[in-house]
Amino acid sequence: MSQTLLSDTTTHGIRVGAAAFYLEQPSDPDAGKYAYGYRIVILNDSEQVVQLISRHWDIIDADGELKSVDGEGVVGEQPVLSPGEAFRYESFAVLPTPWGTMEGYYDMADESGEMIRVAIGRFYLTQESAAHVAAPAPGDDPTVS
């Protein structure tokens, strides 16, 4: 299942990687509250400067309920990426079910002001994602830093 826990999608030369992880502390399964963090890396592999203008997320819980989220930028920023530059951020989503999916897109402006839509591939929000993303590699001693 590890293939579904991560997504890596390239559109118009903009590469978007996403990985989710379970947030045990703010989650309360008895109250139907499952919190998931996610890490996003946006890499400009194109030959143009681009600016992230807005985002759209489709979040679907295990019951099939869709929640769409739209907004300006990401984490309060509208980053400008020159060719070869990357922008990383973390955010979170809360579901009423133990698992779900996220996917969406960014609307970006290129140097000429033309808008391009950049896909964010589907990734899964599951409790297994905590083990997948945060577990030490075999042979690693997590007590040694």
C-alpha positions, 0 to 999 in steps of 0.5 A: 500500500505504500505506493498510495501513501505518497503522490508525485505528479508533474504538470507543465513542468511543475512537480508536486510531491505529497506525503501524509502522516497521522497526528496522534496528539490532536486526534480523538477517535472516540469523538470521530476526529482523525487528524492528518498532517501532510508535507508538500514539495513543489519543484519548478522543473520548467524554464519559466518563473511561476507563482502559486496563486491559489489552491483547491483540495478535494478531501474524501472521507471513508464514507465517501463524503467530499469536502472541497477547500479553496483559498489563496496561496498556501500556508499564508504565502504565494511563493514565486519559484524560479526554474530549479527552485522548490517550496516546501510546506506542511499543513493538516486536515481533520477527518471524521473517519479513520482514513480518507484521500486528498487531491487537488490542484494549484493555480499558478501564473507564469511569467506572462501572467497566463494561468496554469493549473498544476495537479496534486495527485491523490494521496491517502490519509491513513494511520499506516501513513504514520509508520510509513513516513516516520518509521526508522529504516531497518538497522537504524537506531532511533536512540542515536542522533 
